[in-house]
Amino acid sequence: MGETIVSSGQVVAGGLGVVGRIPIRNLWLLMLYGSDLFRVLGDTKVTLEEMPDDIPDLVAEILAHAVEVRQRRHLSLGYQRRHAVLCRVRGRIDALTTERRRLLSRGLISCRFEELSVDTPRNRFVRAALESVSRLVLRQDLAHRCRLLANFMRSMGVSGDAPTIRQMSLDCFGRHDADDRLMVAAAKLVTDLALPTEAAGANSFAMPDRDEVWARRLFERAIGGFYEVVLTPAGWEVRRGRTLEWQTDHATSGIGAILPQMRTDIVLTHRPSGRRIVIDTKFNSILTNGWYKQETLRSAYVYQMYAYLRSQGGRGDALADSASGLLLHPAVDQMMDEAVSIQGHVVRFATVDLAATASEIRDRLLCVIRLNATA
């Protein structure tokens, strides 16, 4: 893939660059780990990790193939609301429009009804993804293939405006349309890949002003997605965005409205071995300047992890009583892997080098979990 430029003019995909102070070799890899497509494919598509610079082309191939398969079996149908002037009653009569336009005198009537159609939000989203990725890939034959598929979907009647990624997050799959899952997962990743290019074209990324906030959320989503795919087959439970409850007594009536919530990034549980790991991801340097310019761990993060671990103990849950914590940051200038036991809970402070290769990042993420679980 060509170089990817952020607003500061620094390369962050297809070459080594930075977001804020964080060195990153390839944003494509983080987008892949955080995507639905990675969870759908699991470890079966190793090529996606081995060649992160080619991820847009590989994802485009997956999307095109999935669409071709669905077209051979016919695209999924759905009921869509329509408003039309007809010569017979269909659905509900729009009396106001009918009277205002004096349609009855001409033998017509305004109706609102639902119609079974291929022009569903899901199909429109996939068509828009094909159009976007055709401008993003480097291979001309693949770009032509995606444009043909998008035009074919339009000719079949998929012509409405595409829904947003937020609207698509509410889309649910049933037994009759489970075959759409791969197609939609690829389309969502295409949308993630294409979003930063909207302002500047296929090879120049004009990152939003909130690029560090966007990258922080991407980092958290990527770490959670990676562990979900890789560890679940080994018997681990991976829960993201879990809210923890305080152990409170003698609470006043208004404390519930002002007491802050505890919401973890990732919680890994392996019941056969009795292990639980609470992971908190931060997209900044693991160290900061303390007193007399001495670098120390960020105290607020340490207190936060301490609260996560100690607040859940003493409830008869052996996993919570022995849970360990992992504060995971990207590496800035140096790698770190330090640990300490605090009141029976092992807390590890580790970094992952996002400027490393895909295989090195994968090995590192697995290594910190093994070290944490056995410490």
N, C-alpha and C positions, 0 to 999 in steps of 0.2 A: 504494500500500500504506500501511497505517496506520503510526504511529510504532512503533519497535522500541526497547525499553528494556533496558539492561544492568543488572547488579546495583547499580552505583553510581548508577543513575537517569538516565543520560545517553543521549540518542538517537543511535543509530548506523545506522539504516536508515530510509528515508523522511524523514530530516532529518539535519542536521549534528551529529555528536557525536564522542566520543573513546573509544578503547580504550587504557587506560594514558595515554600522552601523545600518541597518534597520532590526529590528526583524520581522520575517515572520514565520507564522505557516505552511502555505501550498501554494506552488507555483501552485499546480493543480487548485486551485480556481481562481487565477488571469488568468491562461491560459484559463479556461472555460469562464470567463467573456469577455475575449478578442477575443474569437473564433467566427467563423461563425455559429458553431453548437448552441451556446447559443442564437443567434439571430433567427435561424430557429425554435428552440424549444420554445423560449420564456419562460413563466412561467409554461409550461405544464410538464416539467421534474424537479419537485422540488427536487427529490431524488439526483440529481447531486449536488445541493447546500448543502443538508442536510448531505451528506457523502463525503466530498471532498477527503478524503484519498482513496476512492474507485472509483474516477473518471476514471482512466484508464480502469478498468474492465467494468464500466457502458458505457463508450464511445465505448469500444470494442463490447459490446452487441448491441448497437445501430448500429454500422457499420456493424456487421455481419447480423443483421436482414435486414438492408437496402439492402445489397448485395444479400441476399436470395430472397427478393422481386423482385429486378431487374432481377435476373437470371430466375425467373419464368416467367417474362414478356419479357425476352430477353434483354441482355445488349445493350446499345445504340451503334449505328454504326456511322462510320465516314469515310471520304475519306482519304486514306493514300497514299503518293507518293511511288512508287516502281520502281526499275530498274532491268530488267530481260532479259535473252536471250530466245527468243521464236521462234516457227516455223511459226508464222504469225505476221503481223503488229498489234500492239495494242498501242494506244496513239501516242507518238512522237518517231521517229526513232533516235537512237543515232548513227549517221553516223560514227563518229570518232572511237568508240569502234567496230562497225560492220566491218569497213575496216581494222583496226589494227589487229583484231583477225581473219580476213578472214572468217567471219561467213557465208556469202552468198554461198560460195563454198560447205558448208555443209547443206544448206537449212535452215539456222538460221538467226536471226536478233536481234540486241540489241534494246530494247525499253524502254522508260520512260512513265509511265502511273499512273493513280490514281485508287485505288481499294477500294471498300466499305468493311470495315473490323471492327471487334470488337477490334482490337489492336490499340485503340486510346490513346492519352496521358492521358485522363481522366480515362479510365479503367486501364491503367498501373499504374497510381498514386494510385488508390484504391487498386490494387493488392499489391503494395509495402507497403501500410499502413497496410493491413492485415498481411503481413509477419512481419512488425515491431511490431505491437501490440501483436502478438502471443508470442513474447519474453518479453513483458512488463507486461502482466497481471499475477496475482497470481493463478487464477483458472485454473487448468490443462484442464478441460473439455472445457472451453472457448478458451484456447490457441489451443487445438486440432481442435476445430470448425473453428477458423480463418485460421489455416494452410490448412485444407481441402478446404475451400472456395478459398484461394489463389491458391492452386494446381488445383482446378477445372477451375479457370479463365485461368491459363496457358494452360490447356488441350483444352480450347475453342479457344486458339490462342492469348491470351493477354500475349505476351512473350517479348515485347520490353523493353528497359530501361525506368525507371520511370522518369518523368519530375521533375524539382525542384519546390519548393513551390512558387518561384518567377514566374516561367513559368505558374504555375496553377493560379496565381492571374489574369492572362489575359484571363482565361477561362470564357466564357459567356454562359448563359443558354437561350434556346429558348422555345417556347411553347411545342414543341414535346419532349423535354428532361428535363422538369421541375422536373420530378420524380427523377432525379439524384441529386437534390440539397442537400437532407438530407445525402445521401451516401458520396458526396464529402465534405460536411461540417464536417462530422465525421472523414473522412480521413485526412483533414487538421489539425484538433485538435490532432489526433493521431501523425501526423508528428511533431507538436509542442512538444508533450509529449515525443516523442522518441529522438528528436534531442540532448538533453543534455546527453543521455545515450550511444551515439555512441562509446565513447572512453572507457567506463568502464562497460558496461553490464546493466542488467535490474534494479538492485537495488542500484547501485552506480553511482552517477552523477558526471562526470568530467566537471565542468562548464568551459566555455571558459575564457580566461584571461580578456575578456571584460564583465565579468558577471554583473557588475554594470550598464554598458550601456545597456545591454540586458534587465536587470530587470527594468530599467527606462522606456524603450520603452514598455515593457509588462505592467507596471503600468498604463501608459497613455492609452494604448489600452484597458485595462480591465475596467478602469473607464468610458471611452466613450461607450464601449459595454454594460456595465451594465445600464447606463442611457438610452441608445437607446432602450433596450428591455423593461425596467420597466416603463419609462415615456411616450413613444410614444403612448401606448393605452390610456393614460390619456389626450391626446391632446397636448403634448409637441412636438416641433420640435427639433431634436438633430442633430447638424451639427459639424463635426469634421474636423480639419485642415483647417479652414476658413481663407482666406487671407483678411486683412482689408486694406483699402486705406487711405493714408494720404490726408488731405485737404491742398493742396498746391496752392500757387500763385507765379507768377513771377519766375518760375523755369528756371534755366540755362539749356543749352542743354545737359550737361553731368551729371546732378544730378540724373536722373533716373537710371543710371547704378550703382551708389554708395549708394543711399539711401536705408537703410535696410528695408526689408519687415516686416510687422506685421502679424504673423500667429498664430492664437489662437489654443489651444488644443481642446476645446469643447465649443460650444455656445448652450445654452438651451433657447428656446423661447416658451412662452405660451400666444398666442395672445388674447384669451378670457379674461384673467386677466391683460394683458398688462405688462407681466414680461419678462425680458431677463437677463440671468445669463451667464457671461463670466467666464469660468473655466480654470485655468492654473495649471497643475499638475507638481510637482517636486519630484524627488526621492532622497531626502536628508533631513537633519534636517531643520525644519522651522526656527530655531534660529541659530545665529552665534555669535562669539565673536566680540564685538565692541570696542570702546575706553575703556581703563582701564579694559579690560576683562569682561565688562558688556555684557550680552547676549541681542541681538536685532534681529529684523526681518532683513532678507537679503535685503539690500537697492535696489539692482538691480532688484529683483523680484517685489518690491513695485512700482518702477518706470515703470517697464514693464506693470503691470496691470493698472497703472494710464494712460499710453499712450493708451492702448487698449480702455479704457472707454472714456477718454476725446477727443480723436481724432475723434470719430464718432458722437459726438453731434453737434447740430446746423444745421442739414441738413433737418429739418422738420420731422424726424423720432422720434416719441414719445418713442418708445421702446429703441432706442439708447440713448435718452436724460435721461432716468431714469434707464438705465441698471446698474446692480450690478455686482460685481466681487467676485470670490472665488479662493483663492490660497490654493490648497489641497496638503498636504504632508503626507507621512507615519509618524506615531508617533515614536519618538526616546526618550526614557526615560520618557516622559511626554505627556499627551494629551493637546491640545490647541483648543480653540474656541473663538476668539476675533474678534470684528468688529468695524468699524469706518465709518462715512460718510465723504467723501472728495468731496467738491464742488457738493453736491447733489447725489453722487454715493456711495452706500454702498459697502464697501470692507470687506470681511470676510477672516480671516486667520484661517484655521482649519486643524486638523490632523485626520487620520483614523488609528486605531490600527490593523495592519496586523497580529499581534500575537493573535488576538481575534478569536472567532469562526465564521463560515460562516454567521450565522444568525445575530451576532453582527455587523459584517462588513456591511452586507446589511442594517440593521437598521441605522447605522451611516451614510452611503452614502445618504440615504433618508432624514435623520434628517438635515444634513448640507444644503441640498437644500431647505427644508421647512423653515429653519431659515433664509436662505439668501433671499428667495423670499418674506418673510413677514417682514423683518427687516425695 
